[in-house]
Amino acid sequence: MQPDASTLSHQTRASRRLPYLRCLLLWFCVLCFLLSAFCVVFRAPLLRSAANAWLVNDPAAKADAIVLLGGGIQFRPYEVARLYRLGLAPRILIMNSELTATDREEHTIPWQEMAQRILVRNGVPASAIEVAGKNLTSTYDEACTARDWCQGLHARGLLIPTGPFNARRTRWVFQKVLRHSDVQVRVLAIP
């Protein structure tokens, strides 16, 4: 049985497209290889640029208080003390975080007490330190506490130093909570 003319015509068209598709696939593979090589060779500047685009670091300016968020005892109190010594704010507002089990059993020093000790040892007078809130467990709780504190004292500016990877989230939460107030929030990424 002989193939008819329509079958031969279809096979001929398919055989003509095959080299075109192979060439297209080859160019696609070459392009992917070159793009991968570019990314490997220039990965450091590419990653640095991506990180800089993501990180938040507002310029420091005078404010009514510097807010010391819970956690980060290894670096946050030291940066807060440095900003205070620069004269950027007359008060430091320590967020009163929830006690841990070891704090309640008096095996460890509560975070707030440790932060106060670090601040005083780094040149901040105890009279400039104020603890706000009670049993705070999140950045949202801390933002609500800061909002209430600002309303009570008619404060208009807060400086909030935090780690570089927390800065964007911290600024978003504080701006969301304080959006209906006149309080300006500046989040500083601690290097």
TORDRENSE-987282 format. One record per residue: x, y, z of N, C-alpha, C in turn. Coordinates in steps of 0.001 Angstrom, whole numbers, padded with zeros to 6 digits, always signed. Layout:
<recs>
XYZXYZXYZ;...
</recs>
This chain:
<recs>
+000832-001174+000000+000000+000000+000000+000884+001247+000000;+000633+002152-000901+001399+003379-001077+000799+004505-000221;+001655+005334+000436+001103+006470+001176+000500+007481+000205;-000569+008100+000617-001187+009076-000260-000432+010397-000222;-000791+011311-001075-000070+012577-001251-000180+013478-000024;-001310+013472+000679-001464+014343+001851-000556+013891+002996;-000379+012580+003145+000512+012056+004186+001950+012442+003884;+002357+012324+002620+003731+012699+002235+003960+014194+002449;+002973+015001+002119+003098+016444+002291+003275+016810+003772;+002505+016160+004667+002604+016415+006107+003972+015992+006641;+004479+014837+006199+005790+014352+006643+006894+015273+006151;+006753+015817+004966+007762+016717+004404+007818+018019+005210;+006629+018568+005545+006606+019804+006351+007203+019570+007735;+006901+018444+008357+007433+018128+009686+008941+017959+009630;+009439+017322+008570+010897+017121+008477+011611+018443+008219;+010944+019439+007603+011561+020745+007375+011612+021557+008681;+010615+021367+009582+010575+022104+010853+011580+021563+011856;+011954+020320+011758+012839+019692+012736+014182+020408+012859;+014896+020740+011781+016165+021466+011940+015973+022852+012563;+014852+023509+012231+014562+024827+012813+014381+024717+014325;+013642+023727+014795+013427+023529+016223+014724+023155+016933;+015538+022329+016287+016842+021972+016879+017723+023208+017027;+017729+024052+016009+018533+025286+016054+018015+026214+017162;+016705+026337+017260+016105+027168+018299+016450+026638+019696;+016365+025339+019881+016719+024720+021154+018197+024930+021484;+019065+024813+020487+020501+025028+020694+020761+026461+021145;+020141+027458+020483+020329+028855+020868+019777+029132+022271;+018673+028504+022612+018116+028642+023946+019090+028109+024997;+019691+026949+024731+020671+026370+025669+021900+027257+025801;+022370+027802+024682+023533+028706+024717+023199+029954+025525;+022013+030514+025314+021594+031696+026064+021509+031402+027556;+020946+030268+027933+020864+029874+029349+022257+029705+029953;+023165+029114+029198+024535+028930+029694+025202+030282+029921;+025061+031192+028947+025690+032515+029082+025090+033301+030253;+023780+033213+030415+023130+033894+031535+023594+033316+032868;+023718+032006+032951+024206+031358+034175+025642+031765+034463;+026479+031782+033435+027882+032184+033614+027959+033632+034095;+027140+034508+033518+027103+035909+033945+026733+036013+035419;+025706+035261+035827+025264+035302+037226+026327+034769+038176;+027057+033756+037757+028117+033202+038611+029269+034190+038729;+029679+034777+037619+030816+035692+037628+030492+036971+038408;+029282+037485+038234+028905+038755+038859+027947+038564+040032;+028026+037433+040707+027075+037145+041780+027210+038105+042956;+028424+038462+043336+028599+039340+044496+027944+040707+044277;+028236+041415+043180+027563+042708+042993+026051+042572+042790;+025623+041498+042132+024187+041293+041931+023475+041073+043263;+024053+040235+044116+023443+039962+045416+023488+041184+046320;+024597+041943+046265+024697+043159+047060+023649+044182+046628;+023447+044312+045328+022435+045239+044826+021029+044809+045238;+020768+043513+045170+019453+043017+045588+019231+043264+047078;+020261+043027+047884+020141+043256+049333+019926+044736+049630;+020669+045608+048959+020509+047050+049181+019126+047541+048773;+018563+046936+047741+017212+047313+047328+016181+046872+048359;+016443+045791+049074+015488+045256+050041+015618+045920+051409;+016848+046238+051820+017076+046762+053165+016554+048184+053307;+016144+048496+054522+015632+049823+054860+016593+050446+055861;+016946+051696+055627+017783+052421+056581+017475+053903+056438;+016562+054400+057272+016189+055806+057222+017326+056652+057800;+017442+057885+057359+018470+058752+057944+018106+059118+059391;+019102+059150+060228+018883+059515+061635+018570+061006+061731;+017650+061339+062607+017279+062736+062842+016788+062846+064281;+016711+064061+064773+016229+064266+066147+014810+063747+066288;+014545+063163+067455+013224+062591+067724+012903+062782+069198;+011677+062423+069566+011269+062512+070964+011784+061344+071790;+011985+060199+071137+012469+059023+071869+013120+058046+070911;+014014+057263+071473+014606+056138+070768+013943+054893+071350;+013371+054081+070490+012647+052893+070933+013581+051687+070897;+013684+051020+072046+014481+049801+072139+013519+048620+072110;+013446+047980+070934+012573+046824+070773+013129+045629+071524;+012248+044667+071818+012678+043449+072500+013590+042621+071623;+014438+041847+072256+015369+040993+071513+016613+041749+071107;+017528+041024+070476+018754+041650+069980+019607+042265+071066;+019648+041625+072225+020388+042180+073369+021879+042352+073054;+022382+041609+072079+023805+041683+071730+024164+042975+071013;+023191+043642+070358+023543+044828+069588+022576+046004+069744;+021307+045782+069984+020351+046899+070031+020610+047899+071152;+020819+047465+072401+021047+048468+073457+022298+049313+073219;+023314+048722+072631+024554+049464+072373+024323+050544+071315;+023539+050218+070282+023227+051216+069252+022316+052303+069819;+021371+051931+070650+020482+052912+071282+021307+053870+072146;+022243+053343+072919+023101+054194+073752+023936+055126+072885;+024453+054623+071771+025252+055464+070866+024407+056603+070302;+023186+056297+069874+022301+057332+069328+021928+058353+070400;+021725+057882+071626+021412+058792+072735+022598+059733+072981;+023801+059176+073020+024991+060005+073259+025209+061026+072138;+024726+060740+070930+024807+061703+069830+023793+062844+069990;+022897+062707+070967+021914+063754+071235+020703+063710+070316;+020384+062547+069768+019269+062449+068837+017902+062378+069524;+017877+062053+070811+016606+062010+071543+016880+062145+073031;+015944+062762+073787+016141+062923+075226+015699+061704+076039;+014968+060769+075407+014453+059609+076140+014715+058323+075374;+014745+057253+076151+014816+055911+075580+013607+055152+076097;+012881+054568+075180+011678+053826+075510+011965+052332+075312;+012049+051602+076428+012302+050163+076375+010959+049437+076355;+010821+048545+075399+009602+047755+075317+009653+046609+076323;+008617+046476+077116+008549+045497+078196+008069+044147+077643;+009019+043338+077219+008692+042038+076615+008234+041040+077664;+007547+040029+077184+007073+038949+078044+008268+038228+078668;+008146+037875+079940+009209+037147+080625+009288+035722+080108;+010505+035212+080018+010691+033815+079635+010517+032947+080879;+010438+031653+080675+010278+030733+081806+011465+030842+082760;+012668+030988+082214+013846+031098+083088+013870+032422+083831;+013289+033482+083235+013179+034763+083934+012215+034641+085112;+011088+033981+084881+010082+033827+085943+010622+032993+087104;+011461+032025+086802+012050+031190+087855+013345+031784+088405;+013682+032991+087946+014854+033748+088404+016170+033035+088144;+016215+032271+087044+017483+031673+086625+018268+032635+085735;+017551+033515+085073+018178+034501+084194+017627+035886+084520;+018329+036886+084022+017912+038278+084217+016916+038627+083114;+015786+039223+083453+014833+039628+082408+015489+040565+081396;+015029+040460+080160+015604+041218+079051+015622+042720+079338;+014525+043257+079864+014436+044698+080115+015478+045158+081123;+015654+044350+082154+016650+044697+083181+018061+044660+082598;+018336+043656+081784+019654+043559+081141+019872+044757+080213;+018846+045128+079465+018962+046270+078555+019222+047565+079330;+018520+047757+080446+018751+048947+081271+020179+048984+081789;+020691+047854+082243+022076+047804+082737+023065+048188+081635;+022842+047660+080450+023740+047969+079329+023675+049453+078990;+022478+050013+078959+022333+051433+078641+023046+052311+079665;+022826+052028+080943+023454+052833+082001+024976+052712+081935;+025473+051516+081717+026927+051316+081622+027520+051976+080382;+026676+052307+079412+027147+052952+078198+026774+054430+078138;+026604+055049+079295+026474+056500+079363+025078+057075+079307;+024056+056253+079443+022689+056775+079446+022236+056914+080900;+021807+058100+081328+021325+058241+082709+020022+057460+082906;+019866+056880+084068+018668+056089+084367+017402+056928+084245;+017515+058232+084487+016339+059112+084397+015837+059267+082958;+016658+058934+081964+016262+059053+080561+015635+057775+080021;+015596+056733+080860+015098+055426+080423+013686+055214+080961;+012795+054803+080072+011417+054521+080463+011009+053173+079881;+010388+052346+080704+009885+051045+080254+008399+051190+079961;+007980+050688+078793+006578+050826+078377+005972+049477+078033;+004686+049330+078312+003974+048110+077964+004129+047032+079018;+003498+045892+078733+003592+044759+079646+003369+043479+078851;+004276+042537+079023+004182+041226+078372+004010+041332+076856;+004779+042194+076223+004699+042374+074773+005352+041177+074079;+004690+040661+073049+005202+039453+072393+005489+039625+070910;+005206+040795+070341+005413+040960+068898+005742+042417+068578;+006213+042637+067366+006474+043992+066898+005180+044795+066855;+004088+044134+066513+002790+044813+066502+002430+045315+067905;+002610+044470+068925+002352+044898+070309+003229+046088+070676;+004486+046029+070261+005418+047120+070562+004992+048405+069859;+004523+048296+068628+004067+049480+067889+002834+050092+068554;+001909+049253+069008+000713+049764+069700+001096+050467+070999;+002051+049893+071720+002528+050502+072967+003194+051846+072679;+004015+051903+071623+004672+053160+071247+003633+054205+070836;+002594+053782+070120+001522+054702+069718+000843+055306+070953;+000513+054457+071914-000142+054940+073138+000779+055885+073905;+002050+055552+073966+003030+056394+074662+003113+057757+073973;+003169+057758+072646+003259+059010+071889+002011+059869+072096;+000843+059242+072130-000397+060000+072350-000410+060639+073731;+000064+059911+074731+000078+060428+076095+001002+061612+076277;+002110+061632+075544+003095+062706+075692+003134+063661+074501;+002238+063479+073544+002200+064289+072325+003538+064263+071593;+004150+063093+071558+005432+062925+070866+005188+062914+069361;+006177+063391+068612+006037+063496+067160+007093+062715+066379;+008071+062142+067060+009108+061423+066320+009720+060294+067128;+009958+059156+066451+010584+057998+067082+011720+057496+066208;+012809+057140+066849+013906+056442+066174+013868+054994+066637;+013969+054068+065682+013893+052656+066028+015070+051925+065380;+016138+051700+066126+017238+050911+065570+016933+049419+065674;+017213+048706+064598+016986+047262+064581+017935+046627+063583;+017936+045319+063552+018800+044603+062616+018396+044878+061174;+019335+044779+060248+019036+045117+058854+017942+044249+058230;+017832+043001+058638+016837+042125+058037+015463+042277+058686;+015386+042957+059828+014105+043240+060472+013580+044629+060126;+014424+045464+059550+014104+046882+059381+012865+047118+058521;+012754+046458+057374+011608+046687+056492+010299+046297+057179;+010280+045138+057821+009072+044675+058517+008738+045611+059679;+009753+046020+060429+009532+046915+061568+008935+048238+061103;+009492+048809+060058+008965+050084+059557+007528+049921+059072;+007252+048823+058361+005896+048589+057856+004894+048496+059009;+005238+047722+060056+004322+047548+061189+004102+048872+061907;+005178+049600+062209+005037+050868+062938+004270+051896+062106;+004541+051974+060820+003809+052931+059991+002335+052567+059879;+002039+051284+059846+000643+050849+059779-000090+051217+061070;+000529+050938+062210-000112+051221+063496-000218+052727+063736;+000777+053488+063326+000808+054934+063578+000311+055773+062393;-000352+055156+061421-000738+055872+060194-001711+057018+060436;-002510+056966+061487-003487+058030+061745-002967+059056+062754;-001685+059016+063021-001097+059984+063951-000078+060827+063189;+000426+061838+063859+001439+062707+063259+002852+062275+063621;+003002+061078+064130+004301+060593+064579+005129+060133+063384;+006336+060673+063289+007252+060249+062234+008139+059136+062778;+008160+058024+062061+008943+056857+062459+010150+056730+061552;+011309+056642+062152+012549+056414+061398+013167+055125+061900;+013333+054179+060980+013920+052888+061323+015362+052882+060819;+016271+052625+061734+017698+052637+061417+018223+051211+061426;+018831+050785+060337+019403+049443+060275+020763+049457+060958;+020925+048604+061954+022182+048523+062671+023140+047668+061860;+024319+048197+061542+025251+047402+060733+025763+046177+061478;
</recs>
